[in-house]
Amino acid sequence: MAGWDERIALLEADFPGWHIWRSNAGRWWATRTGSVLRRDELGTGRVMTLDADDETDLRGQLAAQVGMDSELEG
């Protein structure tokens, strides 16, 4: 299994526009990069920052955010 840095780099490559890190407490975090969106620009369910217990959960949450972003753009 790859180290933390490699796993984070892979997630960031899979989800451009998100900065990802793992906290000292072991939680996984992601926040949108670029322009900060206002609450009304985010809409229902879209968020600026995510947190998860593990990498798999974070990946699922990121995929959901990307799906919502695509619906908004589409």
Summary of the structure (lengths in Angstrom):
residues: 74
radius of gyration: 12.5
end to end distance: 36.7
largest distance: 40.1
contacts: 173
relative contact order: 0.17
helix: 46%
strand: 19%
